[in-house]
């Protein structure tokens, strides 16, 4: 999720704890933590609502920092045929463990063994063959490239490709950019270790 303008500041300050989004389908899951441009948030609940039935007196309107129900509806983006979701969340304090992991530029023998084991497992479970190292190398060669273009280059569909890149991100190997991805220091160190192996 991204937050624009004053919403970003409100979420970062912990003042905004609710958001309305018009999506084809829910893009967040209750109980999960998401990195946003306003910090990390944990989703408390997500449910579909009828925007025409939102009332000015709803506490969620104020929690989303909207003046009234009309203001909520006016700011909804996306296809008008899509459902509207009410997302409740709270700011997660403290450093992001994935960021700390991704910032590691040196890897121990144990780190390398663990990473290689995890990536080998991803490859073994894949229905389209080994993909982890090829994906890392492509991201290194073409940072800030649209996911759809990267997926096409690998002969893959975009949605499952993005899910796979998220697995790499969870291991601290990549960063998401506004467009596309880049390798993290940890990801760069891992590929360097693979090259040194021959």
LOSE-896070 format. One record per residue: residue number from 0; y, x, z of N, C-alpha, C, CB in turn; residue in one letter. Coordinates in Angstrom, 3 decimals. Last residue first. Glycine has a CB too. Example, Ala and Ser with C-alpha at 12.3 -4.5 7.8 and 13.67 -1.06 7.14 Angstrom:
residues 2
1	-2.250	12.850	7.080	-1.060	13.670	7.140	0.030	12.900	7.870	-0.598	14.084	5.725	S
0	-5.690	13.190	7.800	-4.500	12.300	7.800	-3.300	13.200	7.800	-4.473	11.308	9.046	A
//
This chain:
residues 198
197	-20.316	32.931	-9.210	-20.760	33.203	-10.564	-20.797	31.952	-11.392	-22.110	33.849	-10.557	X
196	-19.190	32.746	-6.866	-20.654	32.739	-6.858	-21.223	33.017	-8.246	-21.173	31.399	-6.343	X
195	-16.590	32.534	-7.471	-17.016	33.842	-6.973	-18.545	33.936	-6.893	-16.397	34.110	-5.591	X
194	-16.488	29.842	-8.103	-16.319	30.826	-9.171	-16.845	32.190	-8.740	-14.842	30.933	-9.575	X
193	-16.775	28.718	-5.592	-17.800	28.443	-6.608	-17.716	29.459	-7.745	-17.645	27.008	-7.164	X
192	-14.449	29.534	-4.371	-15.734	30.028	-3.844	-16.850	29.805	-4.848	-16.080	29.335	-2.513	X
191	-12.616	28.094	-5.830	-12.590	29.561	-5.903	-13.910	30.142	-5.412	-11.417	30.129	-5.071	X
190	-13.244	25.544	-4.975	-13.526	25.914	-6.363	-13.515	27.427	-6.541	-12.508	25.268	-7.305	X
189	-12.369	25.771	-2.282	-13.763	25.474	-2.591	-14.109	25.882	-4.027	-14.047	23.981	-2.383	X
188	-9.653	26.249	-2.535	-10.500	27.271	-1.918	-11.966	27.033	-2.250	-10.302	27.289	-0.398	X
187	-8.878	23.784	-3.618	-8.696	25.014	-4.391	-9.600	26.123	-3.862	-7.226	25.465	-4.351	X
186	-9.467	22.118	-1.451	-10.155	21.931	-2.727	-10.069	23.167	-3.605	-9.578	20.742	-3.464	X
185	-7.657	23.127	0.443	-9.106	23.169	0.714	-9.904	23.022	-0.579	-9.506	22.054	1.710	X
184	-5.204	22.541	-0.791	-5.588	23.941	-0.551	-7.088	24.083	-0.292	-4.804	24.508	0.638	X
183	-6.112	19.887	-3.123	-5.536	20.359	-1.873	-5.831	21.856	-1.749	-6.107	19.561	-0.646	X
182	-5.371	19.065	-6.488	-6.269	19.666	-5.516	-5.480	20.034	-4.262	-6.975	20.912	-6.111	X
181	-3.941	15.856	-7.251	-3.905	17.308	-7.299	-4.937	17.831	-6.303	-2.469	17.858	-6.981	X
180	-3.618	12.881	-9.345	-4.052	13.632	-8.170	-3.714	15.109	-8.330	-5.563	13.451	-7.938	X
179	-1.731	10.013	-10.522	-2.840	10.948	-10.547	-3.081	11.672	-9.228	-2.610	11.944	-11.611	X
178	1.447	9.536	-9.445	0.601	9.369	-10.639	-0.484	10.430	-10.566	1.439	9.491	-11.985	X
177	1.910	10.152	-6.824	2.449	8.892	-7.341	1.730	8.521	-8.632	3.980	8.999	-7.582	X
176	-1.273	11.552	-5.773	0.134	11.645	-6.123	0.622	10.277	-6.581	0.367	12.714	-7.221	X
175	-3.663	12.423	-3.351	-3.187	11.430	-4.311	-1.692	11.632	-4.526	-3.488	9.981	-3.820	X
174	-5.459	15.472	-3.127	-4.333	14.658	-2.673	-4.046	13.621	-3.759	-3.059	15.544	-2.373	X
173	-8.767	16.699	-2.260	-7.717	16.282	-3.191	-6.603	15.553	-2.451	-8.298	15.381	-4.296	X
172	-10.427	17.405	-0.162	-10.411	18.254	-1.354	-9.305	17.907	-2.344	-11.731	18.164	-2.047	X
171	-11.145	16.043	2.139	-9.985	16.931	2.188	-9.830	17.808	0.966	-10.067	17.792	3.388	X
170	-13.020	14.165	1.951	-13.498	15.480	2.358	-12.364	16.503	2.405	-14.589	15.956	1.409	X
169	-11.570	12.107	0.932	-12.036	11.971	2.319	-12.616	13.276	2.858	-13.084	10.867	2.415	X
168	-11.324	12.975	-1.695	-10.140	12.973	-0.824	-10.547	12.897	0.637	-9.212	11.798	-1.172	X
167	-13.843	12.442	-2.624	-13.383	13.834	-2.576	-12.176	13.967	-1.644	-13.021	14.336	-3.996	X
166	-13.764	9.688	-2.501	-14.768	10.409	-1.705	-14.371	11.879	-1.558	-16.173	10.294	-2.360	X
165	-11.797	9.170	-4.370	-11.510	8.875	-2.963	-12.515	9.572	-2.048	-11.532	7.354	-2.716	X
164	-13.161	9.727	-6.666	-12.105	10.662	-6.256	-11.723	10.416	-4.797	-10.858	10.520	-7.172	X
163	-14.792	7.461	-6.730	-15.392	8.775	-6.527	-14.344	9.790	-6.077	-16.075	9.255	-7.814	X
162	-12.913	5.489	-7.232	-13.695	5.432	-5.992	-14.327	6.789	-5.691	-14.788	4.347	-6.091	X
161	-12.086	6.277	-9.765	-11.132	6.325	-8.653	-11.846	6.267	-7.303	-10.128	5.171	-8.764	X
160	-14.447	5.726	-11.200	-13.924	7.093	-11.133	-12.968	7.234	-9.944	-13.201	7.469	-12.456	X
159	-14.640	2.959	-11.042	-15.607	3.784	-10.306	-15.174	5.244	-10.207	-16.968	3.705	-10.971	X
158	-12.209	2.389	-12.639	-12.394	1.933	-11.257	-13.431	2.764	-10.502	-12.808	0.471	-11.246	X
157	-12.537	3.587	-15.275	-11.489	3.992	-14.345	-11.795	3.623	-12.899	-10.186	3.372	-14.753	X
156	-15.617	4.874	-16.579	-14.716	3.750	-16.339	-13.745	4.136	-15.220	-15.516	2.451	-15.969	X
155	-15.900	8.034	-18.413	-16.196	7.116	-17.314	-15.209	5.950	-17.284	-16.166	7.862	-15.978	X
154	-15.613	10.413	-19.833	-16.469	9.357	-20.362	-16.844	8.317	-19.323	-17.713	9.954	-20.935	X
153	-13.776	12.162	-18.995	-15.124	12.369	-18.476	-16.102	11.306	-18.969	-15.100	12.379	-16.961	X
152	-11.541	11.133	-20.179	-11.951	12.488	-20.559	-13.373	12.793	-20.099	-10.985	13.517	-19.974	X
151	-11.340	8.732	-18.815	-11.689	8.722	-20.235	-12.201	10.086	-20.677	-10.480	8.312	-21.083	X
150	-10.476	9.678	-16.310	-11.767	9.000	-16.435	-12.241	8.999	-17.883	-11.672	7.560	-15.909	X
149	-7.952	10.651	-16.975	-8.977	11.566	-16.479	-10.368	10.963	-16.651	-8.724	11.909	-15.002	X
148	-6.722	8.252	-17.703	-6.861	9.317	-18.698	-7.922	10.330	-18.271	-5.515	10.024	-18.917	X
147	-6.809	6.828	-15.297	-7.464	6.273	-16.483	-7.688	7.345	-17.537	-6.634	5.131	-17.067	X
146	-5.216	8.388	-13.625	-6.647	8.288	-13.357	-7.401	7.780	-14.579	-6.901	7.369	-12.165	X
145	-2.766	10.486	-15.143	-3.250	9.148	-14.817	-4.764	9.135	-14.649	-2.835	8.156	-15.899	X
144	-2.079	13.579	-13.591	-2.501	12.866	-14.799	-3.092	11.523	-14.386	-3.537	13.705	-15.623	X
143	-1.497	15.441	-11.626	-0.505	14.401	-11.944	-0.795	13.700	-13.267	0.887	15.007	-11.991	X
142	-3.315	18.237	-13.085	-2.736	17.495	-11.954	-1.723	16.463	-12.455	-2.059	18.468	-10.952	X
141	-5.567	19.411	-14.713	-4.609	18.391	-15.151	-4.082	17.592	-13.963	-5.259	17.446	-16.177	X
140	-7.115	21.317	-13.460	-6.553	21.633	-14.772	-5.461	20.661	-15.187	-7.644	21.639	-15.812	X
139	-7.868	19.955	-11.140	-7.149	21.233	-11.029	-6.447	21.568	-12.348	-8.123	22.376	-10.636	X
138	-9.213	17.817	-12.257	-7.990	17.549	-11.493	-7.175	18.828	-11.344	-8.329	16.963	-10.099	X
137	-11.362	19.238	-13.352	-10.460	18.495	-14.231	-9.138	18.202	-13.524	-11.119	17.182	-14.693	X
136	-12.589	20.246	-11.068	-12.044	21.178	-12.060	-11.059	20.476	-12.998	-13.182	21.815	-12.875	X
135	-13.397	17.867	-9.824	-12.461	18.778	-9.152	-11.803	19.718	-10.156	-13.185	19.592	-8.064	X
134	-15.208	16.938	-11.763	-14.011	16.161	-11.429	-12.969	17.032	-10.742	-14.376	14.971	-10.532	X
133	-17.162	18.918	-11.693	-16.452	18.653	-12.951	-15.160	17.886	-12.689	-17.351	17.863	-13.924	X
132	-18.071	18.600	-9.069	-17.380	19.836	-9.449	-16.592	19.637	-10.738	-18.386	20.991	-9.615	X
131	-19.140	15.841	-9.212	-18.170	16.313	-8.223	-17.383	17.538	-8.683	-18.877	16.632	-6.936	X
130	-21.131	14.862	-10.887	-19.734	14.625	-11.252	-18.727	15.369	-10.367	-19.449	13.153	-11.192	X
129	-24.381	14.397	-12.191	-23.475	15.186	-11.356	-22.023	15.037	-11.824	-23.887	16.669	-11.376	X
128	-25.025	10.920	-13.250	-25.230	12.363	-13.220	-24.223	13.085	-12.336	-25.160	12.915	-14.615	X
127	-24.584	8.282	-12.863	-24.100	8.854	-14.117	-24.180	10.385	-14.111	-22.662	8.408	-14.373	X
126	-25.288	7.446	-10.433	-26.018	6.827	-11.542	-25.613	7.433	-12.883	-25.775	5.315	-11.558	X
125	-25.613	9.655	-7.625	-24.839	9.110	-8.738	-25.742	8.544	-9.826	-23.933	10.183	-9.325	X
124	-26.942	10.991	-5.700	-26.927	9.532	-5.590	-26.224	8.858	-6.762	-26.260	9.122	-4.302	X
123	-26.457	13.638	-6.351	-27.837	13.138	-6.387	-27.893	11.614	-6.373	-28.628	13.690	-5.206	X
122	-23.709	13.884	-5.909	-24.248	14.047	-7.260	-25.640	13.426	-7.382	-24.302	15.533	-7.635	X
121	-23.620	13.546	-3.132	-22.893	12.609	-4.010	-23.482	12.666	-5.420	-21.364	12.944	-4.044	X
120	-25.106	15.809	-2.439	-25.630	14.486	-2.115	-24.945	13.411	-2.969	-25.436	14.185	-0.612	X
119	-23.428	17.839	-3.229	-24.743	17.726	-3.868	-25.355	16.344	-3.624	-25.691	18.824	-3.344	X
118	-21.379	17.400	-1.404	-21.133	17.158	-2.825	-22.449	17.040	-3.589	-20.272	18.283	-3.421	X
117	-22.676	18.128	0.984	-22.129	16.772	0.811	-21.917	16.442	-0.666	-20.800	16.629	1.574	X
116	-23.354	20.812	0.469	-24.394	19.839	0.795	-23.910	18.414	0.555	-24.840	20.004	2.248	X
115	-20.820	21.921	0.127	-21.766	21.939	-0.981	-22.882	20.923	-0.756	-22.354	23.343	-1.161	X
114	-19.768	21.534	2.727	-19.165	20.890	1.560	-20.145	20.820	0.396	-17.904	21.639	1.134	X
113	-21.524	23.153	4.261	-21.390	21.722	4.538	-20.828	20.980	3.329	-20.491	21.496	5.762	X
112	-21.093	25.680	3.121	-22.441	25.105	3.128	-22.382	23.596	3.330	-23.300	25.754	4.227	X
111	-18.376	26.011	3.655	-18.870	25.984	2.275	-20.248	25.344	2.183	-18.919	27.396	1.704	X
110	-18.387	26.047	6.467	-17.609	25.048	5.732	-18.149	24.885	4.319	-16.120	25.440	5.691	X
109	-19.947	28.323	6.929	-20.442	27.010	7.373	-19.709	25.888	6.661	-20.284	26.855	8.893	X
108	-18.297	30.291	5.944	-19.604	30.097	5.297	-20.177	28.734	5.672	-20.592	31.225	5.700	X
107	-14.950	28.872	5.921	-16.015	29.701	6.480	-17.305	29.454	5.699	-16.220	29.400	7.995	X
106	-12.085	28.955	3.913	-13.304	28.248	4.294	-14.330	29.237	4.830	-13.882	27.466	3.095	X
105	-8.593	28.515	3.808	-9.731	29.428	3.912	-10.931	28.651	4.445	-9.397	30.648	4.837	X
104	-6.813	26.509	3.855	-6.867	27.309	2.621	-7.954	28.374	2.666	-5.523	27.971	2.370	X
103	-6.459	23.283	4.961	-7.209	24.521	5.180	-7.339	25.294	3.867	-8.609	24.217	5.771	X
102	-5.351	20.840	4.413	-4.439	21.988	4.473	-5.166	23.318	4.673	-3.441	21.789	5.594	X
101	-7.327	18.935	4.682	-6.921	19.322	3.329	-6.068	20.584	3.323	-6.158	18.189	2.668	X
100	-7.371	18.598	7.468	-8.526	19.163	6.778	-8.106	19.726	5.419	-9.631	18.097	6.603	X
99	-4.906	17.381	7.867	-5.205	18.644	8.543	-6.359	19.363	7.857	-5.538	18.399	10.022	X
98	-5.299	15.102	6.361	-4.247	16.036	5.976	-4.497	17.406	6.607	-2.864	15.495	6.391	X
97	-7.319	13.852	7.765	-7.596	14.292	6.400	-6.556	15.300	5.925	-7.635	13.093	5.453	X
96	-6.075	13.201	10.186	-7.144	14.211	10.171	-7.450	14.728	8.768	-8.407	13.634	10.780	X
95	-2.682	12.909	10.532	-3.788	12.409	9.727	-4.875	13.485	9.671	-3.308	12.016	8.290	X
94	-1.269	12.928	13.846	-1.516	13.527	12.528	-2.727	12.920	11.844	-1.707	15.027	12.658	X
93	0.138	9.913	15.375	-0.597	11.170	15.352	-0.852	11.683	13.956	-1.893	11.013	16.062	X
92	-0.334	6.312	15.139	0.390	7.515	15.527	-0.500	8.753	15.406	0.918	7.378	16.958	X
91	-0.301	3.775	12.899	-1.218	4.682	13.603	-0.473	5.978	13.886	-2.522	4.954	12.763	X
90	1.126	0.555	13.018	1.284	1.964	12.690	0.323	2.801	13.526	2.739	2.418	12.918	X
89	-0.744	-2.344	12.109	0.064	-1.590	13.061	0.063	-0.124	12.654	-0.468	-1.762	14.513	X
88	-0.777	-5.540	10.372	-1.175	-4.151	10.580	-0.355	-3.541	11.706	-1.008	-3.332	9.285	X
87	-1.619	-8.201	8.245	-1.076	-7.785	9.537	-1.625	-6.393	9.855	-1.442	-8.816	10.673	X
86	-0.919	-9.787	5.255	-1.565	-8.611	5.852	-0.856	-8.270	7.159	-1.540	-7.389	4.870	X
85	-1.566	-12.432	3.280	-0.803	-12.070	4.471	-1.568	-10.943	5.160	-0.592	-13.312	5.439	X
84	-1.503	-12.817	-0.254	-2.189	-12.394	0.960	-1.188	-12.057	2.061	-3.087	-11.188	0.673	X
83	-1.743	-15.092	-2.898	-0.865	-14.361	-1.986	-1.628	-14.054	-0.707	0.428	-15.171	-1.678	X
82	-3.407	-14.889	-6.136	-3.245	-15.392	-4.767	-2.294	-14.506	-3.953	-4.612	-15.475	-4.067	X
81	-1.857	-15.094	-9.377	-2.631	-14.384	-8.374	-2.416	-14.986	-6.993	-2.265	-12.908	-8.368	X
80	-0.085	-16.279	-11.032	-1.376	-16.951	-10.878	-2.245	-16.288	-9.804	-2.120	-16.960	-12.210	X
79	2.026	-14.563	-11.231	2.201	-15.754	-10.388	0.911	-16.536	-10.200	3.252	-16.661	-10.986	X
78	1.459	-11.123	-11.020	1.191	-12.350	-11.756	1.274	-13.565	-10.829	-0.190	-12.281	-12.427	X
77	4.004	-9.345	-9.094	2.694	-9.544	-9.700	2.582	-10.894	-10.387	1.614	-9.412	-8.655	X
76	5.677	-9.877	-5.915	5.559	-9.280	-7.246	4.163	-9.555	-7.796	5.841	-7.748	-7.199	X
75	7.917	-11.589	-3.777	6.537	-11.390	-4.229	6.532	-10.858	-5.659	5.731	-12.714	-4.141	X
74	10.488	-12.240	-3.085	10.154	-10.813	-3.171	8.707	-10.546	-3.611	10.394	-10.160	-1.830	X
73	10.582	-14.986	-2.905	11.411	-14.318	-3.903	10.987	-12.865	-4.130	12.869	-14.367	-3.481	X
72	8.978	-15.536	-0.684	8.516	-15.918	-2.019	9.286	-15.179	-3.114	8.656	-17.427	-2.212	X
71	10.649	-14.529	1.377	9.276	-14.028	1.187	8.824	-14.296	-0.242	8.293	-14.691	2.197	X
70	12.890	-16.135	1.055	13.025	-14.693	0.848	11.650	-14.061	0.636	13.743	-14.033	2.052	X
69	11.847	-18.564	1.827	12.313	-18.404	0.446	12.439	-16.921	0.098	13.671	-19.122	0.241	X
68	11.403	-18.143	4.533	10.250	-18.297	3.639	10.643	-18.110	2.172	9.611	-19.676	3.834	X
67	13.797	-15.592	5.557	13.196	-16.919	5.617	12.041	-16.983	4.615	14.257	-18.030	5.322	X
66	14.209	-12.834	5.768	15.186	-13.776	6.340	14.588	-15.153	6.545	16.411	-13.882	5.441	X
65	11.737	-10.518	6.839	12.269	-11.396	5.806	13.167	-12.443	6.473	11.114	-12.076	4.994	X
64	10.127	-8.744	8.290	11.558	-8.474	8.105	12.118	-9.237	6.905	11.797	-6.969	7.925	X
63	7.671	-9.492	8.994	7.759	-8.830	7.692	9.199	-8.462	7.348	7.178	-9.728	6.603	X
62	8.183	-10.839	11.287	7.454	-9.579	11.424	7.444	-8.792	10.120	6.024	-9.843	11.880	X
61	9.340	-13.157	10.232	10.192	-12.208	10.954	9.514	-10.846	11.069	10.533	-12.747	12.352	X
60	6.998	-14.237	9.159	8.173	-14.030	8.308	9.099	-13.001	8.950	8.928	-15.367	8.072	X
59	5.311	-14.602	11.307	4.987	-13.555	10.343	6.156	-13.255	9.402	3.766	-13.957	9.534	X
58	6.234	-16.821	12.622	6.507	-15.513	13.236	6.249	-14.381	12.246	5.643	-15.317	14.496	X
57	7.768	-19.395	10.828	6.562	-18.582	11.011	6.929	-17.212	11.577	5.801	-18.425	9.671	X
56	10.029	-20.799	10.199	9.788	-20.526	11.623	8.543	-19.687	11.878	9.671	-21.821	12.374	X
55	9.947	-21.266	7.517	10.980	-20.358	8.017	10.700	-19.934	9.457	12.356	-21.019	7.925	X
54	6.541	-21.285	6.343	7.703	-21.935	6.965	8.681	-20.893	7.492	7.257	-22.869	8.110	X
53	4.515	-21.492	3.535	5.134	-20.592	4.512	6.403	-21.253	5.040	5.452	-19.191	3.878	X
52	3.540	-23.010	1.510	3.422	-23.579	2.855	3.966	-22.645	3.941	1.969	-23.907	3.149	X
51	3.728	-21.583	-0.781	4.563	-22.789	-0.696	4.536	-23.406	0.699	4.103	-23.820	-1.722	X
50	1.804	-19.595	-0.540	3.212	-19.235	-0.345	4.132	-20.440	-0.200	3.681	-18.393	-1.496	X
49	-1.047	-19.849	1.242	-0.322	-20.584	0.207	1.165	-20.293	0.395	-0.620	-22.134	0.277	X
48	-2.992	-16.869	1.781	-2.117	-17.948	2.229	-1.488	-18.632	1.023	-1.023	-17.412	3.183	X
47	-5.790	-14.948	2.751	-5.050	-15.596	1.677	-4.222	-16.741	2.253	-6.012	-16.111	0.574	X
46	-5.604	-12.184	5.035	-6.086	-13.506	4.635	-5.189	-14.090	3.554	-6.147	-14.454	5.847	X
45	-6.359	-9.609	7.190	-5.877	-9.916	5.841	-6.459	-11.260	5.445	-6.273	-8.795	4.807	X
44	-5.607	-7.671	10.121	-6.185	-8.850	9.461	-5.600	-8.978	8.062	-5.917	-10.146	10.287	X
43	-5.036	-5.027	10.724	-5.535	-5.903	11.781	-6.186	-7.160	11.203	-4.397	-6.291	12.727	X
42	-5.239	-1.902	9.345	-5.182	-3.317	9.001	-5.822	-4.142	10.119	-5.890	-3.584	7.646	X
41	-3.164	0.744	10.260	-4.494	0.145	10.404	-4.371	-1.347	10.172	-5.109	0.442	11.810	X
40	-1.329	3.247	8.471	-1.396	1.933	9.106	-2.854	1.499	9.206	-0.562	0.886	8.312	X
39	0.590	6.206	8.315	-0.736	5.583	8.324	-0.683	4.246	9.058	-1.777	6.520	8.984	X
38	3.696	6.123	6.415	2.802	6.591	7.467	1.455	5.893	7.379	3.426	6.362	8.843	X
37	4.949	5.136	4.269	5.646	4.952	5.543	4.814	5.463	6.716	5.986	3.478	5.752	X
36	3.359	5.348	2.129	4.571	6.158	2.080	5.413	5.986	3.344	5.395	5.794	0.851	X
35	0.096	5.390	3.741	1.153	4.778	2.943	2.351	5.713	2.908	1.554	3.388	3.511	X
34	-3.330	5.394	4.276	-2.133	6.219	4.192	-1.131	5.520	3.293	-2.462	7.644	3.662	X
33	-5.094	3.123	6.335	-4.607	3.499	5.017	-3.382	4.395	5.145	-4.276	2.250	4.184	X
32	-8.021	2.203	8.026	-6.739	2.894	8.105	-6.358	3.364	6.703	-6.802	4.099	9.105	X
31	-9.638	-0.999	8.513	-9.502	0.310	7.882	-8.096	0.875	8.067	-9.838	0.216	6.395	X
30	-9.582	-3.540	9.579	-10.171	-2.477	10.372	-10.036	-1.087	9.777	-11.591	-2.766	10.583	X
29	-9.805	-5.286	6.529	-9.553	-5.333	7.968	-10.285	-4.202	8.688	-9.983	-6.691	8.543	X
28	-8.763	-3.727	3.586	-9.883	-4.284	4.342	-9.547	-4.210	5.826	-11.215	-3.525	4.030	X
27	-6.874	-4.353	0.569	-7.080	-3.693	1.861	-8.170	-4.427	2.621	-5.762	-3.651	2.691	X
26	-6.617	-5.885	-1.611	-6.727	-4.439	-1.837	-6.869	-3.654	-0.540	-5.517	-3.940	-2.598	X
25	-7.838	-8.968	-2.782	-7.374	-8.182	-1.630	-7.626	-6.697	-1.861	-8.078	-8.644	-0.334	X
24	-6.856	-9.564	-6.169	-7.834	-9.638	-5.089	-7.337	-8.738	-3.966	-9.274	-9.215	-5.575	X
23	-4.429	-9.694	-7.398	-5.548	-10.384	-8.047	-6.694	-10.567	-7.058	-6.032	-9.598	-9.291	X
22	-1.737	-10.297	-5.066	-2.726	-9.421	-5.705	-3.793	-10.268	-6.390	-3.376	-8.463	-4.664	X
21	1.121	-10.276	-3.419	0.456	-11.082	-4.446	-0.430	-10.133	-5.245	1.502	-11.832	-5.383	X
20	1.663	-9.922	0.060	1.403	-9.305	-1.231	0.722	-10.298	-2.162	0.542	-8.047	-1.065	X
19	3.513	-9.474	2.957	2.980	-10.454	2.016	2.817	-9.752	0.676	3.916	-11.718	1.895	X
18	3.001	-7.934	6.121	3.438	-7.863	4.731	2.785	-8.982	3.940	3.100	-6.489	4.111	X
17	3.884	-6.816	9.384	3.300	-7.832	8.513	3.832	-7.634	7.101	3.618	-9.267	9.030	X
16	5.378	-5.230	10.952	3.924	-5.230	11.206	3.189	-6.263	10.354	3.649	-5.502	12.686	X
15	8.180	-3.341	11.423	7.524	-4.256	10.482	6.013	-4.131	10.657	7.942	-3.947	9.000	X
14	8.604	-1.425	13.375	9.260	-2.729	13.510	8.643	-3.777	12.592	10.746	-2.600	13.213	X
13	7.737	1.150	13.130	6.876	0.237	13.864	7.470	-1.150	14.039	6.567	0.810	15.197	X
12	9.082	2.861	11.539	9.606	2.697	12.902	8.727	1.792	13.761	11.014	2.132	12.851	X
11	7.697	2.524	9.175	7.663	3.836	9.816	8.142	3.766	11.259	8.515	4.828	9.034	X
10	8.475	-0.086	8.577	7.069	0.194	8.873	6.963	1.511	9.634	6.223	0.245	7.567	X
9	11.214	0.342	8.114	10.770	-0.587	9.144	9.333	-0.371	9.556	10.942	-1.988	8.672	X
8	11.238	2.097	5.944	11.791	2.533	7.228	11.300	1.649	8.366	13.321	2.525	7.182	X
7	10.082	0.407	4.026	9.441	1.681	4.358	9.929	2.180	5.724	9.731	2.740	3.261	X
6	11.966	-1.621	3.878	10.614	-1.921	4.383	9.908	-0.637	4.810	9.776	-2.658	3.304	X
5	14.168	-0.534	2.656	14.233	-0.719	4.107	12.871	-1.067	4.705	15.236	-1.811	4.448	X
4	12.270	0.704	-0.052	13.564	0.596	0.614	13.489	0.486	2.122	14.286	-0.573	0.091	X
3	8.847	-0.427	-0.104	10.087	-0.032	-0.762	11.282	-0.160	0.173	10.312	-0.871	-2.008	X
2	5.591	0.744	0.375	6.693	-0.045	0.917	7.993	0.488	0.337	6.715	0.003	2.478	X
1	2.237	0.443	-0.768	3.518	1.122	-0.789	4.591	0.174	-0.265	3.860	1.618	-2.216	X
0	-1.194	0.841	0.000	0.000	0.000	0.000	1.243	0.876	0.000	0.006	-0.951	1.219	X
//
